[in-house]
Amino acid sequence: MFDNLQSSTSFYLLVAVVLLVVHISYSMFRSKESSREPPGPKPLPLLGNLLQMDLKRLDISLLKLSKTYGSVFTVYFGLKKVVVLAGYKTVKQALVSHAEEFGERDITPLFHDLNKGYGVIFSNGDTWKEMRRFALSTLRDFGMGKSLTEESIIEECHQLIKNFEQYQGKAFNNSQIVAYAASNIISALVFGKRFEYTDPVFRTMVERDRETIHLVGSVSIQMYNMLPWLGPFIKNRKNMVKNVTDNKEELKQIIADRRKNLNSETCRCLIDSFLMYKLNLEESKIKDSQYHDENLANTLLNLFAAGTDTTANTLRWCLVLMAKYPHVQDQVQEELSRVIGSRQVRVEDRKYLPYTDAVIHESQRFANIVPMSLPHRTSQDVTFQGYFIKKGTTVFPLLTSVLFDESEWENPFTFNPSHFLDREGKFIRRDAFLPFSAGRRVCLGESLARMEIFLFFTSLLQRFHFSPPPGVTEDELDLTPVVSVTVSPSPHELCAVSRH
């Protein structure tokens, strides 16, 4: 009798699941027909449009779908509905002209695990507003985008050059060294100091962040975001949570050291400013403040990881592209020799180096470091380009479709510095150059990143000629990217041969 009851229960449970799936699928189609929602490929029950997409190169799959369904379309990741924005005009219209409606961050299960809604990147509402305002104003106070930071970057350039020189022209993988250099710039602003490249704690923190960012784009993590109940079975998720937890513990120790030596007259970094502000609020007996330890730790995590990864990857792309296209490298070095000579390049020299500036911009465009941007979410119901998009809908601003928009770029799939030069060889700005995204969620460290990339790149090109390792031709140098939430070059070695 018990066996019959168990069998009957299983049968009814199966029928209930089937009916639920049919109901959800029917609701999808009915919803799409009953209101002017963006078009898109038909989703399958449970799977949605997963079979039509390559999760290892999702941006390319979505770019192809945009050719069929237009610049605003809907796809389903399992049961999760996502609206994709494609092309420069559409992305800019959404993020800039409708900044309020498209301005929230979509917090996936993974990002909630890692940040719990705190910090400056993966937060919304009052937390995001206050942490972004504080981070931006404080970083500017400590020289972000100004001459004070320029001196810090130039000093780091010298350190980076010394490390390159140690290889004496022999081939080596520059990924770690470049990451340490980039990380030291943001470290100086948020921690009040730089680290030696041999510092074991520093090296481990950078490597944990690199691994975490790499794993974000893995198929297993994407599946977890669609089906959170899979969490206990996904090793990559466990590794990422451990990495972030361990880095947070290191940061808490740095915070404790800064708190111990806190002095309002010698406020040296973002941590000091945060702690002083927190003390002032406590003395004023202001409650419900955003200035607490979790927001500080997560803001530091966000800035440290983002300030390292994107800048380091961009610089690595710049160098491998110079080795791939030696005629471009020769022109950059000719311009640097003619205009600058042997003295240190300064930020103010950029306007006198149009070809070099064009090469840097084209490297950023071609590298396409953050192809999907980070997911947004609608803050309210919105009618956009004639389509109705419901409040709370996940939105992907497809930056690949902007940086490779065939209506904006003459040869979008070719590395071509002429995209940023007029007929007289003068540098020209292009509206569709949006590697830092746009609108309310534009990268808050854009000015810092631009300064870093320019000074690191020009300093290295003054000193070294970059080429493939012995036995590898320029044509054989692989530009196939490693794609995660950010895009990095495939593991490779380059020779940095001294020019002096």
N, C-alpha and C positions, 0 to 999 in steps of 0.2 A: 504493500500500500504506500509506504514511504517513497519507494522508487518511482511509483506512478505519479505521486504528487510532485516529486522533484522534476520528473520528466515534463509534467504538465506546466510547471512553473517556468522551466527553461524555454518551452515552446512559446508561452505567452510573452516572456521577456523578449524573445527573438522577434515576435510579431510587433511588439511595442517599438523596438529599435527600428525595424523596417518602416513602420508608419511614421516615426519621427523623422527619419531620413527623407521619406517622400514628402512630408509636410514642409521640411526646411527647403528642399529643392524646389517645391512648388511655390513656396513663398518668395524664393529668389526670383524666379521667372515672373511671377505675378507682380512683384514689387517693381521689377524693371519695366514692365509693360504699363502699369497703372500710373507711373509718374515719369517725368522726363529725367531719368537717371542716365549717366554716361553709358554709352554702349560698350560692348566687350564680348569676348568669346564665351560660348555657353559653358557654364560650369557643370562638372559631373557631381553626382551625390558624394558627399564626404571629401572627395579629392579636389573639388573646385577645378581650377585650371592648371594644377601642378604638372600634369602630363604634357602640357604645351610649353613648359618653361624649363630651362637649364638652371638649376639652383646654384651651380658653380660659376655661372656668368649671367646672373639674373638681369643685369642692366641691358645686355645685348638682346636677350629674349624679349624684354619689354620694348626695346627700341624697334624690333621687328614687328611686334604687335601694333605699335603706333602707326606703322605704315598702312595697316588695314583698318584700324578703328579710330584713327584721328589723334588729336593732341590731348584730348581728355577722355579717358576710357577706364573701364572697371575690370578688375581681375579678382579671382578668389583664390586665396592660399588656404586650401581646405575649406573651412566654413568662414574664414576671415575675409571680409570684403575690403579691397584696397582700390582707391582711385589714383590713377597714374597721370601725372602732368608731363607732357613731352613738348620739346621745342622751346627756343628762347622766349618768344613772345608770350606763350602760355605760362611758362614758369615765372617769368617776371611779373606778369599781370596778377598771378595768384599771390606770390610772396611779397610783392611791393604794393600793388594797387589794392589788394585785398588782404593786407598784412594781418589785420585783426582776425579775420575769419579763418585763415590758414596758418595762424601763428603758434598754435600749441604743439608740443612735442608728443608723439605717440610713444608711450612707455611700454615696450614689449615686456613679456614675462622675464626675459633675461636681464634687461636693463633695470627692471624693478628689483630683481635679486641682487644686483650689484650695487645699486644706488639708493634703493628704498624711497625714491622720490625726492632725495636731498641733492644738494650741489647745484651746479650752474648749467649743465648740459641736458641731463635727463630729469628735468623737473618742470613743473608748471605752476601757474597761479602766483600767489604772493612770494613763495619760495624762489621761483625762477626770477621774478622781477627784481627782488631785493638782492639776490646773490649775483645776478648779472650786473646790476647797477653798481654794486660794491666792487666786484672784480674789475670791471672796466675802469671805473674812476681811480681805484687804487693802483692798478697797473700803469695807468697814465701818470699818476703822481710819482711813481718810481721810475718814470722815464721811458715807458713803452712808446716806441716810435720817435723818440727824441735823442738828442746827442749823448745823453748819459748812457742809454742802452747801446748806442753806436759804439762807444768806447769798450763796453763789455763784449760786444760781438767781435770787434777787431782783436781784442786780446784772445778770444777763443779761436779766432782764425789762425793766430800764431801758434796756438797749441795744436790745432788740427794739422797745420803744415808740418810741425815737428814730428808728429806721429806718422804722417805720410812719408816723410824723408827717411824714417827708419827702415823702410823696405827697399831703399836704394834702387828704385826703378823696377824691382821685381813684382810680378803679379800678386795681388792680394785682394781679399774680400773686404770692402770698406764699410760694410753695413753697420758694424758695431761702433766703429770709431766715429762715423758721421752721426749716429744716434746719440752718442755721449756728448758730442759738441752741441748739437741742437738742444739736448736736454739741459745742458748747463746754462743756457740763456734763460729759459723759463725758471730754472732752479734759483738763479740769482735774484729774480724778481719775487718769487713766492717764498723761498726759504732764506734769502739774504746771503747766499754763498754759492760758489761753484764747487764741483767735486773733481778730484783727480780721476783720470780714466781708469786707474787701478783700484779705486775704492771699491771693496767687495759689496758693500751694502748698496751703493749707487748702481753698480753694474747689475746686481740682481734685480733691483727695482725696475730698471730699464728693460731687462730681458723678460721679466714677468709681464710688463705692459705689452711688449711686442708679441708675446705668445697669446695673451688675452685678445688683443686686437685681431690677430690672425685667426683665432678660433671663432670669433663672432660671426664670420661669414661661412663657417662650415655647414654642410648639409644637416648634420645632426642638431646643431643649434637652431637652424631655421625650422626644423621639424619641431623642436621643443617650443619655439615661439608660437607655432600653430596648435600644438597639442601639449600644453603644459604638464599634463598628468604623466608624460614620459620622463619628466625631470629626474627621478631617482635612478633611471636606467641609462642616462646619458653621461658618459665619462667626461666629455669635453666641458659640460656644464660644471661638474664637480671641480675640474681643474681650474676653470675660470674663477669660480667663487673662491677657491683657495688662494689663487694669485692675488685677487683684489683684497681679500682679507689680510693676507700677509703684508701687502704693500700698505694697507691702512694702518697696520700695527707699527710699521716703520715710520709712517707719517705722524702717528700719535706720539712717538718718541721724540721726533723733531719738534712737534708742537709743545711737548712738555719742557724741552730744553729752552725753547724760546720764551715760554711762560715764566720759567724760573729766573730768566735774566731780563724780563720785560722792563723797559724804561721809556717813558713817554717822550723823553728828549732825544732818544736815539732810535726812533722807529725806522727800521731798515728794510722791511719786506711786508708782503701781504699778510703773513701770519701775525706779525706785530700789530698791524693796523686792525685786523679782525679782533684780536684779543683786547686792544685798547678800546675799541668801539663797544665790545661786549661789557667791559668793566664800567664804562660810562653809562650804559643803559641800566646795568644793575644798580649803580649808585643813584640813578634817577628813579629806581623802582618801577621801571617799565617792564611789563610782563608780556607773554606771548610773542617774544622777539624771534626773528629768524637767526639771530646770532648765538648759535649753540654749537657744541662740538661736532655733531653729526654733519651739519651744513659745512663747517670748516673742513673736516676731513674729506668729505666727498667733493667739495670744490677744489681742494688741492689735488685729489686723485684725477679729476677731470682735466685740470689745467696741465698737470705734469704729463699725462698720457697724450693729450691732444697736442700740446706744445712740442712734444718730442717726435711723435710718429709722422705727422703730415709734413713737417719741415724737413725731417731727415729723408723721408721717401722722395720728396720733391728734389732735394739736392742730389740724391743717388740717381734719379732719372736724368737730371741735367748732365751728370758726368758720363753715364753710359751712352747718352745720346751724342755727346761730343766724341766719344770713342767710335761710335757707329758712323758718324758723319764728320770725318776729319776736315773736310773743306769748310764746314761751318765753324769748327774749332779754330782753324787757321784764321778765319776772318775775325773772330772774336779776339784772338790774341794779337792780331795786327792792329785792331782798333785800340785795345788796351795799351799796347806799346806806343802807339802814335799819340794818344790823348793823355795817358797817365804816366807812362814811362815806368820807372821802378818804384815810385813812391806808393804808399798805401792808398788804395781806393777809398773814397768817402761816399756817403749817401748822396751828397750834393753833386757828385760827378755823374749820376745817372742820366741827367738831361744831356750830357755831352757824349754819351755812349749809346746812340740809338740802336745800332745793330746788336750790341750785347743785351740791351734791354729787350729787344724783340725776341732774341733767342731764349731768354729766361721766360718770357711770357708764353712763347710757343711751346717750350718744354712743359710748362704747367698745364697748358691746354691739352697737349698731346698725351701727357701722362694721366690726366683725368683721375686725380688722386682719390676723390670721394664720389664715385660714379652715381650712387643712388642718393646722395646727400644723406642726412639722417631723417627717419620718417617723421612726418608732421601729422597733425590731427586737427580736424575742423572744430572750432570753438563754439560754433552755432550753425543752424541751418543756413545754407547759402545757395543762391542761384548763380552759377558761373558758366559763362559762354552758353547760356540757354539751358544748362543742365542743372538739375536739383541734386545737391549733395547734403546729406543729413549730418546734423551735429554728431561729433564723435567718430566720424569716418577717418580711417587711416589714409594718409595721402603720401605718395612718393613723388617728390620733385626730381625728375630724372635728369641729373646734371650731364650725363653722357649725351643726352639728346640736345643739350644746350651747346656744349663744347664741340660737338660734331654735327651741329645743325647745318644741313646742306644749303639752306637759304641764307645763312649768315657767313659761312666760310667758303672760300674759293676751292680749296682742296682739303676738306676736313679730315680725311683719313691718311693724310701725308704730313710728315714733319716738315714744315715750311715756315721759317721765320718771316717771310714776306707777308704773312698774314697781318703783321704788325708794323709794316713799313709802307710809306707812300712811294710814289715814283721817284722822288728826290732822295729817298733813303732816310727820311725822317720818321721817327717813331710815331705811330698813331694808336690811339686807344680804341678798343672795340667793345661795343655795348654787350655783346654776347660772351665776353670773357668773365665768367662767373665761377671760378674754381672754389671761391670761399662761400658760395651760395649768395642769398640776398634776403632782404627784409628783416623782420624782427629776430630771426635766428641766424643771421649772418655771423660767420666766425668772429668772435670778439678779439682774437689775436691777429687779425688780418694785417694790421700795420706792422706788428712785430715780425710776423712771418715774411712779409715782403722785404723788410730790411735785412733779416737774416739771410734769406736766399740770395739777395743781391751781393751782400758783402762776402759771404762764404764762397759763392761761385766765382766772383771776380778775383778774389784773393788766390784761390786755388788755380785758376786759369793763368794768372800772372806767373805763378811759380812752376806749374807742371804742364806737361803734355800728356794727355790720357789716350791710351791705346789698348786694344784687346791683348790678352796674354799671348805669349809665343805659340805659334802654330794655329792661331785662330784669326781668320780674316774679318774685316769689318762686316762683310756680308753674312758671315757665320755668327756674328754676335747676336744672341737671342734677345728680342724685345718682348717676348711673351710675358705678360704680367702674372703676378701672384695676387689673386683677387680675394679680398675679404670685405669688411666694411670700408677699408681703404685699399688702394692698389699700389703694390710695390714691385720693383723689378725682380725677375727671377734671380736666384742666387748666382753670382758671377764674380769673376776676378778681373781687375783692370791693372794695367801698369801706369804708374804716375812717375814719369821721367822728368827730372829737373831740367828747366830751360836755362839755368845759369851755371 
